[in-house]
Amino acid sequence: MPIHVLVHHNEDGYWAEAPGFGCFTQGNSLREVQARMPEAVELMLEGTPLEGAEFRLSFELLPFEVIDA
């Protein structure tokens, strides 16, 4: 099952979301976010009919964002 992941980058680091699955993760580097996302997806699928299903993540790095505080 393919799962599309959007990766956001700002001055605080990286965060990623899998739209439609409601899972998010964050990290200091792109590599860290990519390593954490499979666990986030597994946790979201826990207790659902898709628990234990094999999935493949595809990552899309979005342009740098400036967030006004």
Backbone atoms as SQL, in Angstrom:
CREATE TABLE atoms (id INTEGER PRIMARY KEY, chain TEXT, resi INTEGER, resn TEXT, atom TEXT, x REAL, y REAL, z REAL);
INSERT INTO atoms VALUES
  (1, 'A', 1, 'MET', 'N', 0.855, -1.173, 0.000),
  (2, 'A', 1, 'MET', 'CA', 0.000, 0.000, 0.000),
  (3, 'A', 1, 'MET', 'C', 0.901, 1.235, 0.000),
  (4, 'A', 2, 'PRO', 'N', 0.800, 2.099, -0.994),
  (5, 'A', 2, 'PRO', 'CA', 1.610, 3.318, -1.028),
  (6, 'A', 2, 'PRO', 'C', 1.013, 4.407, -0.130),
  (7, 'A', 3, 'ILE', 'N', 1.863, 5.079, 0.594),
  (8, 'A', 3, 'ILE', 'CA', 1.448, 6.206, 1.442),
  (9, 'A', 3, 'ILE', 'C', 2.316, 7.393, 1.092),
  (10, 'A', 4, 'HIS', 'N', 1.677, 8.474, 0.678),
  (11, 'A', 4, 'HIS', 'CA', 2.379, 9.701, 0.296),
  (12, 'A', 4, 'HIS', 'C', 2.611, 10.542, 1.549),
  (13, 'A', 5, 'VAL', 'N', 3.849, 10.997, 1.725),
  (14, 'A', 5, 'VAL', 'CA', 4.231, 11.786, 2.896),
  (15, 'A', 5, 'VAL', 'C', 4.724, 13.155, 2.438),
  (16, 'A', 6, 'LEU', 'N', 4.168, 14.202, 3.022),
  (17, 'A', 6, 'LEU', 'CA', 4.615, 15.565, 2.741),
  (18, 'A', 6, 'LEU', 'C', 5.591, 15.991, 3.833),
  (19, 'A', 7, 'VAL', 'N', 6.754, 16.459, 3.423),
  (20, 'A', 7, 'VAL', 'CA', 7.782, 16.893, 4.372),
  (21, 'A', 7, 'VAL', 'C', 7.917, 18.402, 4.287),
  (22, 'A', 8, 'HIS', 'N', 7.782, 19.044, 5.429),
  (23, 'A', 8, 'HIS', 'CA', 7.879, 20.496, 5.536),
  (24, 'A', 8, 'HIS', 'C', 9.197, 20.859, 6.213),
  (25, 'A', 9, 'HIS', 'N', 9.777, 21.981, 5.802),
  (26, 'A', 9, 'HIS', 'CA', 11.041, 22.443, 6.366),
  (27, 'A', 9, 'HIS', 'C', 10.891, 23.902, 6.729),
  (28, 'A', 10, 'ASN', 'N', 11.281, 24.248, 7.947),
  (29, 'A', 10, 'ASN', 'CA', 11.292, 25.649, 8.363),
  (30, 'A', 10, 'ASN', 'C', 12.491, 25.876, 9.265),
  (31, 'A', 11, 'GLU', 'N', 12.572, 27.040, 9.882),
  (32, 'A', 11, 'GLU', 'CA', 13.748, 27.360, 10.696),
  (33, 'A', 11, 'GLU', 'C', 13.890, 26.460, 11.922),
  (34, 'A', 12, 'ASP', 'N', 12.861, 25.748, 12.296),
  (35, 'A', 12, 'ASP', 'CA', 12.916, 24.858, 13.456),
  (36, 'A', 12, 'ASP', 'C', 13.298, 23.427, 13.088),
  (37, 'A', 13, 'GLY', 'N', 13.406, 23.108, 11.817),
  (38, 'A', 13, 'GLY', 'CA', 13.756, 21.757, 11.388),
  (39, 'A', 13, 'GLY', 'C', 12.765, 21.220, 10.376),
  (40, 'A', 14, 'TYR', 'N', 12.445, 19.956, 10.493),
  (41, 'A', 14, 'TYR', 'CA', 11.564, 19.281, 9.554),
  (42, 'A', 14, 'TYR', 'C', 10.382, 18.661, 10.281),
  (43, 'A', 15, 'TRP', 'N', 9.242, 18.594, 9.600),
  (44, 'A', 15, 'TRP', 'CA', 8.104, 17.823, 10.101),
  (45, 'A', 15, 'TRP', 'C', 7.400, 17.231, 8.897),
  (46, 'A', 16, 'ALA', 'N', 6.792, 16.087, 9.130),
  (47, 'A', 16, 'ALA', 'CA', 6.168, 15.362, 8.028),
  (48, 'A', 16, 'ALA', 'C', 4.766, 14.931, 8.419),
  (49, 'A', 17, 'GLU', 'N', 3.915, 14.816, 7.397),
  (50, 'A', 17, 'GLU', 'CA', 2.540, 14.381, 7.593),
  (51, 'A', 17, 'GLU', 'C', 2.157, 13.421, 6.481),
  (52, 'A', 18, 'ALA', 'N', 1.299, 12.475, 6.840),
  (53, 'A', 18, 'ALA', 'CA', 0.718, 11.572, 5.849),
  (54, 'A', 18, 'ALA', 'C', -0.758, 11.941, 5.753),
  (55, 'A', 19, 'PRO', 'N', -1.112, 12.822, 4.798),
  (56, 'A', 19, 'PRO', 'CA', -2.502, 13.257, 4.672),
  (57, 'A', 19, 'PRO', 'C', -3.449, 12.070, 4.521),
  (58, 'A', 20, 'GLY', 'N', -4.547, 12.139, 5.213),
  (59, 'A', 20, 'GLY', 'CA', -5.515, 11.055, 5.163),
  (60, 'A', 20, 'GLY', 'C', -5.288, 9.992, 6.222),
  (61, 'A', 21, 'PHE', 'N', -4.111, 9.978, 6.817),
  (62, 'A', 21, 'PHE', 'CA', -3.815, 9.011, 7.871),
  (63, 'A', 21, 'PHE', 'C', -3.743, 9.679, 9.241),
  (64, 'A', 22, 'GLY', 'N', -3.625, 11.003, 9.252),
  (65, 'A', 22, 'GLY', 'CA', -3.601, 11.727, 10.515),
  (66, 'A', 22, 'GLY', 'C', -2.355, 11.499, 11.339),
  (67, 'A', 23, 'CYS', 'N', -1.249, 11.159, 10.693),
  (68, 'A', 23, 'CYS', 'CA', -0.029, 10.968, 11.478),
  (69, 'A', 23, 'CYS', 'C', 1.029, 11.979, 11.071),
  (70, 'A', 24, 'PHE', 'N', 1.792, 12.361, 12.071),
  (71, 'A', 24, 'PHE', 'CA', 2.818, 13.386, 11.925),
  (72, 'A', 24, 'PHE', 'C', 4.073, 12.932, 12.658),
  (73, 'A', 25, 'THR', 'N', 5.205, 13.485, 12.273),
  (74, 'A', 25, 'THR', 'CA', 6.445, 13.313, 13.013),
  (75, 'A', 25, 'THR', 'C', 7.321, 14.510, 12.737),
  (76, 'A', 26, 'GLN', 'N', 8.368, 14.665, 13.520),
  (77, 'A', 26, 'GLN', 'CA', 9.271, 15.794, 13.329),
  (78, 'A', 26, 'GLN', 'C', 10.695, 15.354, 13.624),
  (79, 'A', 27, 'GLY', 'N', 11.655, 16.174, 13.184),
  (80, 'A', 27, 'GLY', 'CA', 13.056, 15.871, 13.434),
  (81, 'A', 27, 'GLY', 'C', 13.934, 17.038, 13.051),
  (82, 'A', 28, 'ASN', 'N', 15.203, 16.935, 13.402),
  (83, 'A', 28, 'ASN', 'CA', 16.166, 17.992, 13.090),
  (84, 'A', 28, 'ASN', 'C', 16.687, 17.907, 11.664),
  (85, 'A', 29, 'SER', 'N', 16.527, 16.733, 11.040),
  (86, 'A', 29, 'SER', 'CA', 17.025, 16.559, 9.677),
  (87, 'A', 29, 'SER', 'C', 15.998, 15.790, 8.853),
  (88, 'A', 30, 'LEU', 'N', 16.154, 15.862, 7.555),
  (89, 'A', 30, 'LEU', 'CA', 15.285, 15.119, 6.649),
  (90, 'A', 30, 'LEU', 'C', 15.437, 13.620, 6.899),
  (91, 'A', 31, 'ARG', 'N', 16.643, 13.178, 7.087),
  (92, 'A', 31, 'ARG', 'CA', 16.913, 11.758, 7.345),
  (93, 'A', 31, 'ARG', 'C', 16.203, 11.280, 8.620),
  (94, 'A', 32, 'GLU', 'N', 16.221, 12.111, 9.656),
  (95, 'A', 32, 'GLU', 'CA', 15.565, 11.760, 10.912),
  (96, 'A', 32, 'GLU', 'C', 14.050, 11.623, 10.729),
  (97, 'A', 33, 'VAL', 'N', 13.456, 12.541, 9.975),
  (98, 'A', 33, 'VAL', 'CA', 12.016, 12.480, 9.709),
  (99, 'A', 33, 'VAL', 'C', 11.678, 11.232, 8.902),
  (100, 'A', 34, 'GLN', 'N', 12.491, 10.924, 7.904),
  (101, 'A', 34, 'GLN', 'CA', 12.253, 9.730, 7.091),
  (102, 'A', 34, 'GLN', 'C', 12.374, 8.460, 7.927),
  (103, 'A', 35, 'ALA', 'N', 13.259, 8.448, 8.890),
  (104, 'A', 35, 'ALA', 'CA', 13.430, 7.278, 9.748),
  (105, 'A', 35, 'ALA', 'C', 12.280, 7.126, 10.738),
  (106, 'A', 36, 'ARG', 'N', 11.685, 8.223, 11.170),
  (107, 'A', 36, 'ARG', 'CA', 10.612, 8.186, 12.168),
  (108, 'A', 36, 'ARG', 'C', 9.224, 7.928, 11.577),
  (109, 'A', 37, 'MET', 'N', 9.021, 8.267, 10.315),
  (110, 'A', 37, 'MET', 'CA', 7.684, 8.196, 9.734),
  (111, 'A', 37, 'MET', 'C', 7.107, 6.784, 9.696),
  (112, 'A', 38, 'PRO', 'N', 7.878, 5.732, 9.389),
  (113, 'A', 38, 'PRO', 'CA', 7.272, 4.395, 9.391),
  (114, 'A', 38, 'PRO', 'C', 6.636, 4.029, 10.739),
  (115, 'A', 39, 'GLU', 'N', 7.285, 4.376, 11.831),
  (116, 'A', 39, 'GLU', 'CA', 6.707, 4.085, 13.147),
  (117, 'A', 39, 'GLU', 'C', 5.424, 4.876, 13.377),
  (118, 'A', 40, 'ALA', 'N', 5.398, 6.134, 12.924),
  (119, 'A', 40, 'ALA', 'CA', 4.192, 6.946, 13.080),
  (120, 'A', 40, 'ALA', 'C', 3.019, 6.318, 12.327),
  (121, 'A', 41, 'VAL', 'N', 3.279, 5.823, 11.121),
  (122, 'A', 41, 'VAL', 'CA', 2.220, 5.179, 10.334),
  (123, 'A', 41, 'VAL', 'C', 1.771, 3.887, 11.010),
  (124, 'A', 42, 'GLU', 'N', 2.721, 3.084, 11.469),
  (125, 'A', 42, 'GLU', 'CA', 2.372, 1.833, 12.151),
  (126, 'A', 42, 'GLU', 'C', 1.488, 2.089, 13.371),
  (127, 'A', 43, 'LEU', 'N', 1.806, 3.128, 14.138),
  (128, 'A', 43, 'LEU', 'CA', 1.004, 3.459, 15.315),
  (129, 'A', 43, 'LEU', 'C', -0.409, 3.885, 14.922),
  (130, 'A', 44, 'MET', 'N', -0.550, 4.612, 13.815),
  (131, 'A', 44, 'MET', 'CA', -1.878, 5.046, 13.370),
  (132, 'A', 44, 'MET', 'C', -2.713, 3.863, 12.870),
  (133, 'A', 45, 'LEU', 'N', -2.059, 2.856, 12.312),
  (134, 'A', 45, 'LEU', 'CA', -2.775, 1.702, 11.773),
  (135, 'A', 45, 'LEU', 'C', -3.114, 0.675, 12.860),
  (136, 'A', 46, 'GLU', 'N', -2.477, 0.808, 14.025),
  (137, 'A', 46, 'GLU', 'CA', -2.719, -0.124, 15.127),
  (138, 'A', 46, 'GLU', 'C', -4.192, -0.141, 15.510),
  (139, 'A', 47, 'GLY', 'N', -4.757, -1.325, 15.619),
  (140, 'A', 47, 'GLY', 'CA', -6.154, -1.462, 16.013),
  (141, 'A', 47, 'GLY', 'C', -7.145, -1.231, 14.890),
  (142, 'A', 48, 'THR', 'N', -6.659, -1.068, 13.661),
  (143, 'A', 48, 'THR', 'CA', -7.535, -0.901, 12.504),
  (144, 'A', 48, 'THR', 'C', -7.443, -2.160, 11.647),
  (145, 'A', 49, 'PRO', 'N', -8.344, -2.311, 10.677),
  (146, 'A', 49, 'PRO', 'CA', -8.250, -3.469, 9.776),
  (147, 'A', 49, 'PRO', 'C', -6.935, -3.507, 8.978),
  (148, 'A', 50, 'LEU', 'N', -6.230, -2.371, 8.887),
  (149, 'A', 50, 'LEU', 'CA', -4.973, -2.313, 8.133),
  (150, 'A', 50, 'LEU', 'C', -3.747, -2.622, 8.992),
  (151, 'A', 51, 'GLU', 'N', -3.958, -2.916, 10.277),
  (152, 'A', 51, 'GLU', 'CA', -2.829, -3.226, 11.158),
  (153, 'A', 51, 'GLU', 'C', -2.043, -4.395, 10.590),
  (154, 'A', 52, 'GLY', 'N', -0.741, -4.233, 10.517),
  (155, 'A', 52, 'GLY', 'CA', 0.129, -5.282, 9.997),
  (156, 'A', 52, 'GLY', 'C', 0.282, -5.278, 8.490),
  (157, 'A', 53, 'ALA', 'N', -0.455, -4.415, 7.809),
  (158, 'A', 53, 'ALA', 'CA', -0.345, -4.345, 6.347),
  (159, 'A', 53, 'ALA', 'C', 1.023, -3.781, 5.955),
  (160, 'A', 54, 'GLU', 'N', 1.533, -4.260, 4.846),
  (161, 'A', 54, 'GLU', 'CA', 2.785, -3.714, 4.332),
  (162, 'A', 54, 'GLU', 'C', 2.484, -2.403, 3.622),
  (163, 'A', 55, 'PHE', 'N', 3.377, -1.426, 3.793),
  (164, 'A', 55, 'PHE', 'CA', 3.192, -0.144, 3.130),
  (165, 'A', 55, 'PHE', 'C', 4.532, 0.375, 2.634),
  (166, 'A', 56, 'ARG', 'N', 4.456, 1.242, 1.661),
  (167, 'A', 56, 'ARG', 'CA', 5.628, 1.875, 1.063),
  (168, 'A', 56, 'ARG', 'C', 5.419, 3.372, 1.150),
  (169, 'A', 57, 'LEU', 'N', 6.403, 4.075, 1.704),
  (170, 'A', 57, 'LEU', 'CA', 6.294, 5.527, 1.842),
  (171, 'A', 57, 'LEU', 'C', 6.976, 6.213, 0.667),
  (172, 'A', 58, 'SER', 'N', 6.325, 7.253, 0.149),
  (173, 'A', 58, 'SER', 'CA', 6.970, 8.122, -0.839),
  (174, 'A', 58, 'SER', 'C', 6.991, 9.525, -0.233),
  (175, 'A', 59, 'PHE', 'N', 8.159, 10.135, -0.232),
  (176, 'A', 59, 'PHE', 'CA', 8.342, 11.429, 0.413),
  (177, 'A', 59, 'PHE', 'C', 8.401, 12.554, -0.613),
  (178, 'A', 60, 'GLU', 'N', 7.735, 13.647, -0.308),
  (179, 'A', 60, 'GLU', 'CA', 7.778, 14.849, -1.141),
  (180, 'A', 60, 'GLU', 'C', 8.224, 15.998, -0.253),
  (181, 'A', 61, 'LEU', 'N', 9.393, 16.559, -0.550),
  (182, 'A', 61, 'LEU', 'CA', 9.918, 17.689, 0.213),
  (183, 'A', 61, 'LEU', 'C', 9.328, 18.978, -0.337),
  (184, 'A', 62, 'LEU', 'N', 8.599, 19.683, 0.500),
  (185, 'A', 62, 'LEU', 'CA', 7.971, 20.944, 0.095),
  (186, 'A', 62, 'LEU', 'C', 8.950, 22.088, 0.259),
  (187, 'A', 63, 'PRO', 'N', 8.732, 23.224, -0.408),
  (188, 'A', 63, 'PRO', 'CA', 9.627, 24.360, -0.288),
  (189, 'A', 63, 'PRO', 'C', 9.722, 24.871, 1.154),
  (190, 'A', 64, 'PHE', 'N', 10.857, 25.481, 1.461),
  (191, 'A', 64, 'PHE', 'CA', 11.084, 26.066, 2.780),
  (192, 'A', 64, 'PHE', 'C', 9.979, 27.026, 3.137),
  (193, 'A', 65, 'GLU', 'N', 9.506, 26.980, 4.384),
  (194, 'A', 65, 'GLU', 'CA', 8.424, 27.831, 4.843),
  (195, 'A', 65, 'GLU', 'C', 8.918, 28.818, 5.886),
  (196, 'A', 66, 'VAL', 'N', 8.498, 30.050, 5.780),
  (197, 'A', 66, 'VAL', 'CA', 8.767, 31.038, 6.806),
  (198, 'A', 66, 'VAL', 'C', 7.481, 31.220, 7.590),
  (199, 'A', 67, 'ILE', 'N', 7.546, 30.938, 8.883),
  (200, 'A', 67, 'ILE', 'CA', 6.353, 31.012, 9.726),
  (201, 'A', 67, 'ILE', 'C', 6.447, 32.234, 10.616),
  (202, 'A', 68, 'ASP', 'N', 5.467, 33.127, 10.521),
  (203, 'A', 68, 'ASP', 'CA', 5.441, 34.299, 11.376),
  (204, 'A', 68, 'ASP', 'C', 4.931, 33.909, 12.747),
  (205, 'A', 69, 'ALA', 'N', 5.676, 34.308, 13.779),
  (206, 'A', 69, 'ALA', 'CA', 5.260, 33.961, 15.150),
  (207, 'A', 69, 'ALA', 'C', 4.428, 35.075, 15.755);
